[in-house]
Amino acid sequence: MSSVPEHSAAAGPGSTDPVQSSAVIVPTAGTAVGRSAAPGVAPPASQVAAPTSLQVLRSLDSGPRGLLEAQAEERLARFGENTLPAWRPVSWPRRFVRSLRDPFTSVLLCLGLVSTAVASWGTAAVTLALVVVSCLLRSAEEHRADRSTAALRELVATTATVLRRTGPDAAPLAREMPVGELVPGDVIRLGPGDLVPADVRLLRASGLTVHQSALTGESVPVAKQPVDTPDGHRTADAGSGGEAGLFARPELCFQGSSVASGSGTAVVTATGTGTRFAAAYDSSARRRGTSAFDRSVQGISSTLIRFMLLTPPLVLMANAALRGRGLETLPFAVAVAVGLTPEMLPVIVTTVLARGASLLARDHGVIVKRLPALHDLGAIDVLCLDKTGTLTQDRPVVERSLNGAGRPDPEVLHWAAVNALWTLQLAELPAPDALDEAVLDATEEQEGALSAYDGVTALPFDPVRRLATAVLRSPGRLGTHTLVTKGAVEAVLDRCALDGAERDRLRALAAREAADGLRLLAVARSERPARLGTYTTADERGLAFLGFVALRDALTPSATQALDVLEHRGVAVKVLTGDNPGTVARACRDLGLDPGEVVSAERIDALSDGELAEAADRATVFARCTPEHKARIVSALRTVGHTTGFLGDGVNDLPAMHAADVGICPRNAVDVARETADVVLAEKDLAAIDHAITAGRHCSGNIATYLRITLSSNLGNVIAMLAAGLMLPFLPMLPAQVLVQNLCFDAAQLAFAFDRPAPAVLRRPTVLRPRDFLRFITGFGLLNATADLATFAVLAYALHGSAASGGQEAFHSGWFTENLLTQALVMLLLRTGRRTAEGRSGGPLRAAASGLAVVGLLLPLTPLGPLLGMSALPPLYFLLLATVLALYTCGLSAARTCYERKWRFS
C-alpha cells in the first residue's frame, strides 16, 4: 500500500501545541493532571515546551495501558462529556414571538392596535387575525425543519475503541464505548474508516493516513506517525505557522477527521469544548448579517411605512380644511392607511415559502431550516463551493502512465499495479489506499497477468520512506527476484541508479505534469539474485527507473451538466478550496469551467478588503484557502452587491457559511455544519442546489408578483380615495366597505401562494429591489387611479350627481364594484410581469380573479348590501363601466408591454 501526501508543514512563528492549548494543558514535568490549567487557557510562554509522548502521558496521569475505570469516571465528572454544545430547541412561544420581528408583521400589529384605539373593531379584528395566522404558519414550518435536522444527527457514528483497566494490576481491555464518555488520558485504537473521536497524540502507528478535509478542506489524506525525535518537535515559539501548521503535525490527530488507511494507538489530549473542532465552531458561531430577503423586505417596508404614516394626517387635514370634517374621519383615515398596506404579505410570504420548502423536502430531500433562506436561494447570483465532493469525487483515477522520456507507456502502469496488488496481499493490509485502488481499477482487465507472479515479501508504505516495495518471482525466471518500488517522486528517484543530470531532467518532467494538476507516482524496478534472507529498506537502492503514473481527481458525473444549468440560471460559481492550485485548475478545465487566473492564499493575504472584492468578482478559483480566507472572499462578494450561497460540509467551512446569505451543506456534513446551515441537501450535489434555487425563484416570483399587483392597486385606490374625499360632499367609501373590499381582495390574493410563475422568472436571480417596485407601483398605481376617477365621472353621469342618501349608497356601491373588477383585471394582466400565454394557464389566479369579479357584481344586490350601505345600480352604469374597464385593459396591456421590454433588456 502506498500514499503520496502533498501536505507539508511550513516553518513559521506562532505555533502552539494542541496538547497545551486543549482541554488538558501540558504543564512542566511532574505537575499532576488535577492541577492542570483550565480548558482553553494557554500557559505562559516560559512553561511551553514540545513534549514527547512519554511527557504527554505523564502530564495526563495515564500510560500506554490506558486509564483505570475509577479514573475515567472521576475525569468524566470533572471535564464533562465529549460532546459539543448542541443548539437548544426553540420553544413554541419564543418562536411565535420571534416571528413578530418581520417588518410587515410588526406594521400590521401596530395598525391593528391603532384600529382598536379608534374603535374600528372590524379592521382591528381582521388585521390582528392576519398577524396571528402569519406567525403560526412560520413557526410551524420552522419547527418542522428543526425536527428534520435533529433526525439527521442519528446518522453519525457514536462509539470508539478504548483501552480501560479495572485495577492497577489488571490487563487492559479493549471495548467499544460511546464517544461521549471519552476523557483526557484515555488510550484509543484507530483503524481504517474510524472517525477520530477527540484530539489525540499518537503513541504507535502503522501506515496511518488521515482525512482532515472537514478541518482543512484538503482532499488528500495526510500521513500521521508518532514523532519523539528532537527534530520532530518545535516549541510554541518556533513551530509551524497557525492552524495549518498544527494540522500538519504528524503526531497529532484531531476530532472531525477520519482514518483513511493504516492503524494506530493514541492518547486523548482534549475532549468536548476543548478540541480544535469545538474551537473552530465557537469562533464561527456568530450572528450572520442581514440576508438578501431581510434587506429587500426592509427596503420596501420603509417606503410603505413612510406612505402609511403620511396618509392619515393628510386625509384628516384635507377633510378638515376643505370640508370642515374633524375627527369623525379618523376611522376612514386609518382604513385608508390599512388599504395601502399589503396586509396579506406576511401570510402570503410564509405560505409561499412553507409550500416551497415542503415540496423541496418531499421531492428532493432538501431541508430548508430558515424559511427566508428559500427566497435568498432564488436571489443567489454567486455560489461558492469547495472542489472535493462537489466538482470531484473524493478519489483519484489514473490519467496516463509515462516512461522516462515522457511518452505514454502502459508497461509502467502494469508494474505499478503489480506493486499495489502484492503489497496489499503480502503485507496483509485490510484494504488498498485510494491511490493503489485507482491503479488496480485502471488495470482490472490485467487481473490474470498480475496474479501470475509469485509473491515473496513486501515492504509496505510508511510516511517516512513514502514508498512501498513488493518482492516477486516472475514466471519462468528461477533464481531471480524482482523488486518493484512505487511511491513519491523524490523518494523513488533518490533510490534509482541515475546521474545528476538525468535525475534533474526527470524532476523537471514530474514538475511539468504536477503543474498540469496531476498527482504522480514514480515506479522503479530491480532484478536481484534470489535469497532466503529477509529484505529490508536497505535493499531499496540501485533501482532502474521505469516511469510515472499520473492520477487526477475523479470528476462528479453530474457536475458538468449542473454547472451548465447554473450558468443558464445566471449563477456564477466560485471554487474556494484548500487544495493545490494546479489540481483544482485541472478539475475545473475538465468540467468546462474556465479557471482563469487562480488566486492563491498568499495573494489574498496581500490584498485589502476593497482589492479583494474586485479580485473576487473577477476570479473563479481560489486555492490553498484557510477558513478565514473563505469567509473574507464571501464577505467581499457581498460588499459589491452579490447575493451569495456557500456549500460546505466541514468545520473549516463554518466561517464562510456564516458570512454567506445562504449556508448550504449536505446531510452527511459534520454536526455543527448541519446546525449552522440554512439549507441541508440530501447529497452534496450541484443538481440538488439547482432544484433549491429553482424553488427559491418560484417563491420569489410569486412574492414579487403579489407585491407588484397589490401595491399598485392599493396605491391607485388610495390616490382615488384622497381625490374623491376632496371632491365629494360625503366620504367616498365607508370604513366598513373599505374593510370588506380589503377582505375580498385579500382572500383572492391567497392564490399567489399556489401559482407557477412564467419560465422567464427562472432565468435570472430574483431580487426585490425597492426602487424598481416604487417605479412600478407608481406607474401602474396612477393608471389605476385614472380608472377610478373615470368611474367617478361615470357615476356622476349615471346617478345625475345626486348627493342625497340614496345617491351616496349608489355611489358607494358603484365604486365598490369597480374596485373589485379592476383588481381582478390587475391580478390577471400583471401576473409575474409576463403574459399568461407563456404556456401557463394560471389556474389558481384565474379562479380567484373570477370569484373576486363575481363578488363585486353581486354583493350590492344581496341582503348584505344594504347593511354595508350599498344599493342596486342602474343598467346605464354597467354599460359605461364596461367601457371604462375596456379602456383600462388596453392601457394596462400597453403599459405592461413597455415594462416587459425594458425589464427584459435591463
N, C-alpha and C positions, 0 to 999 in steps of 0.2 A: 504494500500500500504506500502511496506517495501523496505528497501535497506540496504545493508551492505557495507559501504565504507571501503576500505582497505588502503586508503591513509591517513597518519597522519603526522603532521608537526613535524620534529625533531629539537630540540633546538640547536642553534649554532650561532656563530658570523657571522656578515656580512650582515644581512638582511637590506633591505631598503623598505620603504613603497611605493607601486606603485603610490599611490596618490601623494607622494612627488617627485617621480622621473619621472613622466609622463609630459604630455604637460602642465598641471597646477600644480605648486608646492605649496603644502600647507604651507603657512608661519605661523608665530606666530599669535595668535588670534588678530583679528582686522585689519589685513592687507587686503586691498581690492584686488579683483582679478585682477584689472587693473594694479597693481604694482607687480604681482607675477613674479617669476623668469622665465627666458626664458625656452622654451621647452627643456627637456633633461638635464638641468643643476641642479644638486643637491644643496640644500642649505648647509651651514655649519653645522657640527655635533651639535653644540650648539643649533641650531634652530630646529633640527629634533625631533619631539615628536610623539607619537602614538595618532592620533586624533580620537575623537569619531565621530559618524555620524553627529551630530549637528555641530561640528567644521568643518567638511569637507564641509557641506552645506554653512556655513558662509564664509569659505575661498573662495568658488566658487561664492559667492554672489547669492545664489539660495535658494530654500526652497522646502518642500515636494510637493507643488502645481506646481512646475515647473517654467520655465523662462517666462518672457514676450516676445512676438514676436519681439519687438524692441531690447531687449537684445540679443536674439538669432541672429538676423540679424547683429548686431554690432560684436558679437563674431565670427560669420562665416567669416566676412571680416577680422578680426584680426588673427584668428587661421588657417583659410583656411578650405577646405573641408575635410571631414573624409574619405580620400582615401589614399592608398599607392602610392608612386611614381611608375608610370607604365613604362614599357620598351618602349622607343621611337621607332617607326618603322624605320627600316634602309632604307635609300633611295637606289634606283637602282644604281646610280653611285658609292656610297660608298660600296655597296655590291659587285659590279663588281671589284673595286679596291682591296677590301679585298680578293677576290679570287686569286689575283696575289701573295699572300703570300705563296701559296702552293709551296714547294721546286722545284718540277719538272716544274711547270708552270713558275717559275722565271728563271730556267735554259733555258727553251725553249725561253723565251723572250730575254735573253742575246744572245743565239745563233742566233736568228733572227736579232738582232741588229748587231752582228758581220758579219753575212752573207750580210747584207746591206752595211756594211763598206767596204767589199772586192768585192762589186758589184756582188755577187752571188744572183741575183734577184729572181730566181725561188725558191731556198732554203729559202730565206728570206720570200717570199710571203706565201709559204706553212707553214712554222714554225709559223709565226705570225697569220695566219688564225687559226691554231690549238689552239693557246693561246686564241684567241677571242672566239672560239666555246666552249672551256672548261669553261671559265669564265661565259659565257652566260648560259650554262647548269646548272652550280652550283648555280648561282644567281636565276634562275627561280625556281629551286626546293626548295631552302631555302625560297623564297618568298611565295611559295605555302604552306609550312609548317607553316610559320608565320601567314598566313591568317586562316588556320585551327585552330591554337591555339587561335587566337583572338576570333574566333566564340565560343570557349568554355567558355569565360568569361560571356556570356549571360546566362549560366546555374545557376548562383549564385543569391541567394535572395538579394534584394536591398532595403527593407523597414523595418521600426521599428515603434513600438507603442510609441508615445511621448506625454507627458503632456505639453501643452502650454497655456498661458493666453493672452488674447487680451488687458487687462488692469489690474491695481493694484487690483481692487476690483472684477474683473471678475472671475467666476468659471473656474477651469482648464478643458480643453477639450482634450480628448484622440483621437489622429488621427494618421493614417499611413502616414509616410513621408519617403523620400529617406534617407538611412543611411549616404549618403554624406553630408546631411545638419545638422547632429548632431553636437553639440558644447559642450564644458565643461560646466557643470551646468545643462544640460538637465536631466529631470526625465523621465525614460522609464519604460515600463512594459515588463516583460518576462513571457513566457508561454511555455508549452511543445512543443518541436520541433523548437523553435526560435533560431536563431543564435545571439550570443552576439555581438552587432554591434560596441562596443568600450570597453575600460577599464572602469569598473563601480565599485561603492561601494554600497552594498545592504543596503536599508533602511527598507524593510519588505520582508519576505519570508515565504512560506508555503510548506514544504516538497520539497524544491528545491534541485535538484541534477543536476550536470553539467558535460558533457563530455569535458574533456580537452586534449583528445588524440592528437589533432592537435598541441598542445603546449608541452605536456609532454610525449606523446607516451603511456600513461597508459590507458588501455581499460575500467577500472571500473569507473562508474560515481562518482564524488566527491560531497559530501553533502556540501551545502552552506547555510549560515544563517547570519543575521546581528548580530554583536558582539560589544557591547558597555561597557561590564564589564571590570574592571581593569585587571582581569586575562586574558581576551581575547586579550589584546594588549601588544605589546612589543615595545620598542624603536628600532631605527635602529641599535643600537649597540648591542642589546641583542636579536634580532629576530632570526628566523629560518634561517638556512644556505642557502644562494644563491638563485638562481632562483627557485629551487624546493620548498624552504620554502615559497616563495611568492605565488606560485600557490596553496599551501596547505592552505593559509589563508582563513578561511571560509567566511569572509565578502567581499571578492574580487572576481570578475569575469573578464575575460579578452577576448578581441577581438580574434576571431578564435575558441572559444569554443561554445558549443551548449547546450540548456536546454534538459535534459533527462526526468525530471519529475518535478511536482510542479510548482509554480509560484512565482513571486517576483516583487518588485519595487526597482529601483536603480537609483543613480545619476551618470551621466557620469563624469569621472575624467580625461580622456585623449582620444584624438581623433587623427586620421591621423598618422603622423610620430612620435607622442609622445607615442603611445601604445607599450606594450611589444611585440606584434606581429610584429610591424614595427622595433623595436629594434633588434629582432632576425633576421629579414630579412636583415637589414642593416649590421649586423655583419657577415652575411653569404655571402653577395653579393660581393665576391672577385673572382678574376680570377682563374679558375681551372688550374692546372698544365697540362703539355703535356699529351695527351692521348696516348693509345697504337698505334693508327693509326699514330699520329704525330711522335712518337718515331721510328716506323718501317720505315716510308717513309723517315724520316730524315737520318736514318742509311744507307738505300740503296742509297739515293741521294748523301750523302757524298762520298760513294765508287765510284759511277759513275762519280761524278764531278772530282774526282782525275784522273780517267782514261781519261776523256774528256780534262782536262787541259793539260795532259801529251801527248796526241796523236798528236795534230798539231805540236808542236815543234819537236817531234820525226820524223814525216813524213818529215818536212822541212829539218832537219839536215841530215837525212839519204839520201834523194834525192840530197842534196847539196854536201855531201861528196862522195857519190858513183856514182852519175850520172851527177853531175855538173849542176843540175837544181836549180834555185833560187826561187824568189817569185812567179813565174808562177804556182808553185804547191800549193800556199796558198789556192785557192778555193777548190782544191782537198782535202787538209788537213782539211779544215772546213767541207767539205762534209763527210769525214770520221768520224769526231767528231759527226756530226749530226747523222750519221749512227749508231754510238754506243748508242746514246740516245734513250730511249723508248719514242719517241715524242708523241705517242698516249696515253701515260699513263694518263695525266690529263683528256683527253676526255673519255678514257675507264673507269677510276675510277669514274668520275662523272656520266657517263651514267649508269654504273652498279649500283651504289648506288641510283641514282634517280629512276631507274626502280624498284629496290627492295623496296624503300620507297613507291612508288606509289602502288605496289602490296600489301604491308602491309596495307596501308590506305584503299584500296578498299576491300580487302578480310577479314581483321581482325580488322579494325578500329584503327590501331596503327599509330600514327603520329610521324614521325622522323623529329625533328626540325633542327638538325645539321647533315648533310649528313655523315661526317666521323664517327659519332656515330654508324652508321649501321655496319661499319667494326668492331668497338670496341665491339659491341654486339656479333659478331661472335667470337671474341677473348676472351670473358669472360670465366674465369675458376673459379671465385668465385662470387656468387650472395648473397648480404647482404640484409636482409629484416626484417621488423617488423612482429610480430606474428598476431596481430589483423587485420582482414580484408583480410589477405593473407592465412595463415595457418588455422586460425579460423575465424568464423563469429563473428560479434560484438553483440553476445547474448549468454546467458548461457542455458544449458539444464540440466535436472535432471539426475544424475548418479545413485543414490540409496538413500534410506532412512533407517536409523538405529535407534534402540532403545537404551536405556541407557547401555545395555550390549554389544553394538557393533554388534548386529545381525540384518539382514535385517528385516524390519517391515513396511509393506505397510500402517499400521494404522497411522504412523507418517506423511506420505505424505498426507493421507486423511485429517487430521486436519490442516495441512499447507495450503491445497487447500481451506478448509472451511474459514480459516482466510483471505486468499487472495481474495476470491470471495466476502465475506460480507464486508470486509474493503473497497473494491472498490465500492460496491453499497451503503453502508450506509454513507460513507464519501463523496459520490458524486464526486469521483475523475474522471478526464476525461479519463484516461487510466491506466492500470496497469504498474508498472515499470518492468524492464527486468526480475528480479528475480521472481516476482509474476507471470508474464506471462509464465515463464518456468514451474513453479509449476502447473499452470492451464492447460498448454498444456499436461503435464505428466498425468493429471487426467481427460482428456477430456471425457473418457468413463464413468466417475462417475458424469457427469453433473446433472443427475436427483437426485442422492443421496446428492449432495452438496446443491441443491435448496430445499431439504426437510426441512431444518432448517428455523426458523423464526428469522429474524434479529431484534435486539433490538437497539443497538447503536454500534459505533466504535470509537476507539481512534487511528487516523491514525498515520503513521510513521512520526517522526521528527528526525532531525540529533542529537539532544541532547540525547533523550531516546534510539535511534537506535533500536526501535521495534514498532510493531503495534498490537493492540488488538481488537478483534471482540467479542461482547456480543450477545449470541444467546439463543433461546429457542429450545431445542431438541424435536423431535417428541415424544409425549406421556409422557413428563416429565413436567407437570404443576407445577408451584410454584418454579421452579428451572431455574436459568440462568447459561449458560456455558460461561466462559471466555476463549478464545483461543488466545494465545500470540505467536508471531513469530518475530524473529529478530536476531541481532548479538549474538554470543555465550555468551560472557561475560555479556551482558545486560540481557539476559534471565536467565542465571544461578544465577545471583545476586538476582533475584526476585523469585527463587524457594525455597521451604522448604527443604533444603539439609544441611547435616552436612559438616564440613570442609573437611573430608577425601573423601566423595563422590563427592563433588564439584571439588576437585583436580583431582580425577580419571576421571571425565567427561572432564575436561580441557585437560588432557593428551590424552584422546581419540580423542578430537577435534584437538589437535595439530598434532597427527599422520595422521589424514585424511587431514589436511591442508598441511602437508609436502608432501603428495602424489599429490599435485596440485589441490585439490578440494576446493571449496568455500562452507562454511557451514552456514545454517540457523538452529537455535535452536527453538524447538517448545515445548510449555508448555500449561497446561490446568488447570482450576479450576472450581468447581461447587459452586455456591453461591445461597442463597435464593433470589427469585425474589423480585424486589423492583421497586417503581415508580420513585425514585430519579435518578439524573444523575450519571453516572460513571466518575471517574477521574483517573489520573495516580496513585493515592494512592491505588486504588483497585488492581493494578498490583503487588501484594505481596502474598507470601504463595502459589505459584503455584506448580503444580505437573509436574515434568519434563517428557516429552514424548520421545524425541529423536532428531536426527539431520536429515536434508535434505541436501545431498551433491550434489553440482552442478559443472559442468565443462564447459569450453568454447565449444560451438558447432563448430565442425570441418567443414572447407570448403569442400564440396563434391568432388571437383576435385583436392584437394591438394595432396592426396596420389599418384594418378597417375602422376600428374605433377612432383612431387619430384622424382619418379622413372625415368621419361623421362629425367629430368635434370641430374640425376646421370649417365644415359646412355650416355648423351652428354658430360660427363666429367666436369660438373659444380658442384662445392661444394657449398652447401647452408649454410650460417651463419645467425643465428637469433639474431638480436640486438633489444632488447625491454626494455621498462621501467617497464614491469610487474614483478610480484613476481617470483623468481627462480623456486619454485615448480610448479607454474601454467604453465609456459612456458615449463618446462621439461616434464610435464604430456602431454601437447598437442603434443610435438614432438614424444614422445613414442607412443601415439595413432595413429600418422600418419606414424609410421615405421621409423622415423628419430632418430637415436641414439643421445641423447643429450650429452652423455659423462659427463665430469665434467663441471658444469655450472660455468662460470666466473662472479663474481658479480662486481658491480661498485667499491666497496671498494678495491678489489684486483687490478682492473685496475689502480686505483689511486696510488697504491703502486709499480707499475711496471715502469721501464724505457722504453724508446721507443724500444730499442733492445729486452728487455724481453717481451714487449707486442707483438712485431712482431712474436716471437716464440710461444707465447701463442695463438695468433690469428690464426696462421697457424694450430695449433693442435685442438683448441676448436671449438665447433659448436654453443653453446648457450652463450649469454652474457645478463645478467639480470640487472634490475634497472639502465639502461643506461640513462645518460643525452645526449643532443645533442652533447656536446663536446666529450663524451666517444665514441659515434658512429663515429664521424669524426676521432678520433685517431685510432680506430680499422681499419677503411677503409684505412687510410693512412699507417698504419703499414703493412697491407696486400700488398699494392702496393710496399712498400720498399723491400719486399722479392720476388718480381718478378711476383706477381699475377696481372692479369687484372680484375678489379672489376666492378661490377654493383651494384647500391643501389636503392632499391624500397622503396619509401616513399610517404606520402601524406600530411604531416603536416609541419608547420613552424619549428618544432623541428627536422625535417629531413634535413633541408637545408644545414647545415654544412657537413653532410655525403654525400649528393648529390653532393656538390661541390668537395669533396675530392675524389670521385669515378671517374673511367674512363668514366662511363656512368651513368647519373642520370635518373631514371625512376619514373614515377608517373602515377596514374590513372586520368581520366579526371574529376572525382569528387573531386580531391585534392584541397587544398586551392590555391588561385590565384597565390601567389608567388612561390609555388612549381611547378605549371604548367609552369610559366615563366622561372624557373631555369632549369627544366628538359630538357634532350636531347631527351627523348622519352616519349610520352604520350599514355597510354593504354586506350582502351575503358572501361575496367573494371580492378579492382585490382585483377588479376587472374594470377596464375603462368602459366596456359596454354597459355595465350597471350604472356608472356615473352618467352616461348618456341618457339612460332611462330616467334617472333622477332629475337631470337638467330639463328633459322634455316635460316631465310632470311639473317641475317648477315653473316653466314658461306657460304651460296650460293655466296654472293657477294665477300667475301674474297677468296673463292676458285677460282672464275673466275679471280680476280685480280692477285692472286698468279700464276695461270696458264699462264696468259698473260705475267707476268714478267719473269717467267722461260723460256718460249719459245722465247720471244723477245730478252731478254738479252743474252741467249746462242747463238741464231742465229746471233745477231749483233756482239757479241764478236768474233765468228768464222769468220765472214766476214771481220772484221777489221784486225784480225791477218793475214788472207789470203791476204788482200789488201796491208798490210805493207810488207809482204814477196814478193808478186808479184812486188811491186814497186821497190824493191831492185834487183830482178832477171831480170826484163824485161827492154828493152831499151825505153819503152813508158809507159804512165800511164795505169794501169790495167783496169781502168774504168773512163770514163769522168764524170765530175761533174753532167752534165745533166742526164746521165744514172743512177748515184747514186740516184739522186732526183726521177726519175721515178720509180726506183726499190723500194725506200722507200715508195713512194705514193701507189704503188700496194700492198705492204705488209701492210701498214697502213690501207688501205681500207678493206683488208681481216680480219685484227685484230678486226674490229668492231663486228665481230661475237662473240667474247668473252663476250660481254655485254649481249648476249641472250642465252648463253649456260647454261646447267644444269650440275653442277659438279657430279661426281660419289658419291654414297651414303656414301662411306668411309669418305668423307670430313666433313660430319655432325657429325661424331662420336667423334671428339676432337676439342678443340679450334684451330682456325686458326690464327697464328701469323706470320707476315712477318719478319723473322729473317735475318739480313744482312749476317751473317756468313754462314747460310745454303744456301742462294742464291748465295753467292760467290763461295762456293764449287760446287754447281750445275752448274752454268753458266760456270765455268772454265772447268769442266769435259766435258760437252756437247759442249761447245764452241770449245775446242780443237778437238773434234770429227768432228764438222762441218768444222773446218779449214782443217782437214785432207782430207775431201771430196773435198773441194775447191782446195787444192793443187794437189789432184789426177786428178781433172778436168784440171788443167794446163798441166799436162803430156798428158792427152788425147788430148787437143787442140794442143799441140806441135806436137804430132804424126799425128793427122788428118790434120793439116794445114802445115805440114812439117817445122814448126818453122819459117815460113816467117815473117819477120819484116816489110814488105812493108805495104803501106797504106791499101791495101785490106786485108792483114793478120791481121792488127790491128782491122779493123772493124769486121772481123770474130771472133777474139779473144774476143772483147767486147760483141759481140752477144752471143757467146758460154757461156761466164761466166755469162751474164745476165740471160740466160735461166736456167743454172744450179742453180744459186742462188735462183730464184723463185721456182724451183722444190724442192730443199732441204728445203726451208722454208715451203712449203706446206706439205712435209712429217713431218717436226718437229711439225707443228700445229696438225696433226692427232695423231702422235705417242707419243707425250709428253703431251697430254691433261690431265690436273689435276694430272699428275704424275701417272695416273692409266690406266688400259686397258679400251678401249672404249667398250669392250664386256661385261660390267657390267650391261647390261640391258638398256643402254642409247645409242641412235643412234647418238648423236652428230650432229643432222641435220644441224644447222647453220654453224658449223665449217666444216663439210664435204662439204657443198656447197661453202663456202668461199675458202677452200683449192683447190677444183676443179677449181674454177674460176681463182685462182692465177696460177695454173699449165697451164691452157689454155692460159692465157696472156703471160706467159713465153715462151711457144712454138710458139705462132702465132705472137706476136708483131714484132719480127725482119722481118717477111715476109710481113707486112703491109706497106703502104706508109710512116707511121710514123717511121719505122725502119731506112731508110737512113737519115732522118732528125736528128735522135739521134745518128748517126754514127755507125749503125749496118747493117749487111748484112746477106744473107742467108748462112746456114751451110751445109756442105756435109753430105750425109746419114751415112758415116762411123762414124762421130762424135756422132750421136744419138745412134748408136749401142753400142759404147764404153761408152757413158754416161749412158745408161741403165744398163750396168754392174756396173759402179761406184755407181749408185743410189741403186742397189740391195744390194751391199756390205754395203753401208751406212745404209740402212734399217735394215740389220742384226745387224750391230754394235749398232744402236740406240736401237733396241729391247733388245739386251743383256744388254746394259748399263742401260736401263730403268728397267729391271727385277732386277738387282743388287740394284738399287736405291730404288725400291719399297720394297724389302726385308729389307733393312736397315731402311727405313722410318717407316715401319710397326712395327718393334720391338724396335725402338729408344724411 
